[in-house]
Amino acid sequence: MPIYEYKCQSCGDHLEILQKMSDTPLTDCPKCGKNSLEKVISSTQFQLKGTGWYATDFKNSGNPSKAKEAAPSSTEGGSEKKPEVKSTPSDSE
Protein backbone atom coordinates (compact mmCIF):
# COMPACT_ATOMS: atom_id res chain seq x y z
CA MET A 1 0.00 0.00 0.00
CA PRO A 2 1.34 3.43 -0.86
CA ILE A 3 1.92 6.27 1.55
CA TYR A 4 0.08 9.45 0.57
CA GLU A 5 1.13 12.89 1.73
CA TYR A 6 -1.46 15.53 2.55
CA LYS A 7 -1.20 19.19 3.49
CA CYS A 8 -3.91 21.25 5.14
CA GLN A 9 -4.48 24.58 3.40
CA SER A 10 -5.95 26.13 6.57
CA CYS A 11 -3.46 25.25 9.32
CA GLY A 12 -0.47 24.11 7.21
CA ASP A 13 -0.31 20.68 8.88
CA HIS A 14 1.59 18.07 6.87
CA LEU A 15 0.72 14.38 7.30
CA GLU A 16 1.51 11.02 5.71
CA ILE A 17 -1.20 8.35 5.54
CA LEU A 18 -0.91 4.70 4.50
CA GLN A 19 -3.89 4.05 2.21
CA LYS A 20 -5.03 1.62 -0.42
CA MET A 21 -5.02 2.96 -3.95
CA SER A 22 -8.78 2.35 -4.12
CA ASP A 23 -9.50 4.42 -0.95
CA THR A 24 -11.04 7.85 -1.38
CA PRO A 25 -8.66 10.76 -0.68
CA LEU A 26 -8.88 12.39 2.74
CA THR A 27 -10.49 15.82 2.90
CA ASP A 28 -10.84 16.61 6.62
CA CYS A 29 -7.76 17.74 8.54
CA PRO A 30 -7.28 15.73 11.77
CA LYS A 31 -5.63 18.74 13.47
CA CYS A 32 -8.03 21.62 12.74
CA GLY A 33 -11.07 19.63 11.49
CA LYS A 34 -11.59 21.77 8.37
CA ASN A 35 -12.31 20.39 4.92
CA SER A 36 -9.07 21.67 3.38
CA LEU A 37 -6.67 18.71 2.90
CA GLU A 38 -4.96 18.37 -0.47
CA LYS A 39 -2.65 15.66 -1.74
CA VAL A 40 0.99 16.67 -2.04
CA ILE A 41 2.90 15.37 -5.05
CA SER A 42 6.31 14.14 -3.94
CA SER A 43 9.08 11.91 -5.20
CA THR A 44 8.55 8.19 -4.95
CA GLN A 45 10.83 5.76 -3.16
CA PHE A 46 11.13 2.03 -3.62
CA GLN A 47 13.54 -0.71 -2.71
CA LEU A 48 14.58 -3.45 -5.11
CA LYS A 49 14.90 -6.76 -3.32
CA GLY A 50 16.52 -9.92 -4.57
CA THR A 51 19.32 -10.45 -7.07
CA GLY A 52 19.76 -9.22 -10.59
CA TRP A 53 19.37 -5.49 -9.98
CA TYR A 54 23.01 -4.43 -9.98
CA ALA A 55 25.63 -4.40 -12.74
CA THR A 56 27.84 -6.72 -10.70
CA ASP A 57 25.17 -9.43 -10.80
CA PHE A 58 25.56 -9.79 -14.57
CA LYS A 59 29.28 -9.15 -15.10
CA ASN A 60 30.33 -12.71 -15.93
CA SER A 61 27.15 -14.03 -17.54
CA GLY A 62 27.99 -12.67 -21.00
CA ASN A 63 31.59 -13.90 -21.17
CA PRO A 64 32.10 -17.40 -19.74
CA SER A 65 35.79 -17.56 -20.77
CA LYS A 66 36.76 -14.96 -18.15
CA ALA A 67 35.05 -16.99 -15.44
CA LYS A 68 37.13 -20.02 -16.40
CA GLU A 69 40.35 -17.99 -16.23
CA ALA A 70 39.57 -16.83 -12.71
CA ALA A 71 39.08 -20.38 -11.40
CA PRO A 72 42.29 -22.28 -10.59
CA SER A 73 42.91 -25.11 -12.99
CA SER A 74 43.85 -28.62 -11.88
CA THR A 75 46.49 -28.90 -14.64
CA GLU A 76 48.51 -25.93 -13.39
CA GLY A 77 51.66 -26.48 -11.34
CA GLY A 78 53.35 -29.02 -13.60
CA SER A 79 56.37 -29.36 -11.28
CA GLU A 80 54.21 -30.87 -8.55
CA LYS A 81 53.26 -34.05 -10.41
CA LYS A 82 53.09 -37.25 -8.42
CA PRO A 83 55.57 -39.92 -9.51
CA GLU A 84 54.05 -42.89 -11.23
CA VAL A 85 54.18 -46.13 -9.28
CA LYS A 86 55.27 -49.09 -11.40
CA SER A 87 54.75 -52.58 -10.21
CA THR A 88 57.86 -54.71 -10.09
CA PRO A 89 57.92 -58.47 -9.92
CA SER A 90 58.57 -59.60 -6.40
CA ASP A 91 61.49 -61.86 -5.52
CA SER A 92 59.22 -64.45 -3.91
CA GLU A 93 57.78 -65.71 -7.17
C-alpha positions in Angstrom: 0.0 0.0 0.0 1.3 3.4 -0.9 1.9 6.3 1.6 0.1 9.4 0.6 1.1 12.9 1.7 -1.5 15.5 2.6 -1.2 19.2 3.5 -3.9 21.3 5.1 -4.5 24.6 3.4 -5.9 26.1 6.6 -3.5 25.3 9.3 -0.5 24.1 7.2 -0.3 20.7 8.9 1.6 18.1 6.9 0.7 14.4 7.3 1.5 11.0 5.7 -1.2 8.3 5.5 -0.9 4.7 4.5 -3.9 4.1 2.2 -5.0 1.6 -0.4 -5.0 3.0 -3.9 -8.8 2.4 -4.1 -9.5 4.4 -1.0 -11.0 7.9 -1.4 -8.7 10.8 -0.7 -8.9 12.4 2.7 -10.5 15.8 2.9 -10.8 16.6 6.6 -7.8 17.7 8.5 -7.3 15.7 11.8 -5.6 18.7 13.5 -8.0 21.6 12.7 -11.1 19.6 11.5 -11.6 21.8 8.4 -12.3 20.4 4.9 -9.1 21.7 3.4 -6.7 18.7 2.9 -5.0 18.4 -0.5 -2.6 15.7 -1.7 1.0 16.7 -2.0 2.9 15.4 -5.1 6.3 14.1 -3.9 9.1 11.9 -5.2 8.6 8.2 -4.9 10.8 5.8 -3.2 11.1 2.0 -3.6 13.5 -0.7 -2.7 14.6 -3.4 -5.1 14.9 -6.8 -3.3 16.5 -9.9 -4.6 19.3 -10.5 -7.1 19.8 -9.2 -10.6 19.4 -5.5 -10.0 23.0 -4.4 -10.0 25.6 -4.4 -12.7 27.8 -6.7 -10.7 25.2 -9.4 -10.8 25.6 -9.8 -14.6 29.3 -9.2 -15.1 30.3 -12.7 -15.9 27.1 -14.0 -17.5 28.0 -12.7 -21.0 31.6 -13.9 -21.2 32.1 -17.4 -19.7 35.8 -17.6 -20.8 36.8 -15.0 -18.2 35.1 -17.0 -15.4 37.1 -20.0 -16.4 40.3 -18.0 -16.2 39.6 -16.8 -12.7 39.1 -20.4 -11.4 42.3 -22.3 -10.6 42.9 -25.1 -13.0 43.8 -28.6 -11.9 46.5 -28.9 -14.6 48.5 -25.9 -13.4 51.7 -26.5 -11.3 53.4 -29.0 -13.6 56.4 -29.4 -11.3 54.2 -30.9 -8.5 53.3 -34.0 -10.4 53.1 -37.2 -8.4 55.6 -39.9 -9.5 54.1 -42.9 -11.2 54.2 -46.1 -9.3 55.3 -49.1 -11.4 54.7 -52.6 -10.2 57.9 -54.7 -10.1 57.9 -58.5 -9.9 58.6 -59.6 -6.4 61.5 -61.9 -5.5 59.2 -64.4 -3.9 57.8 -65.7 -7.2 
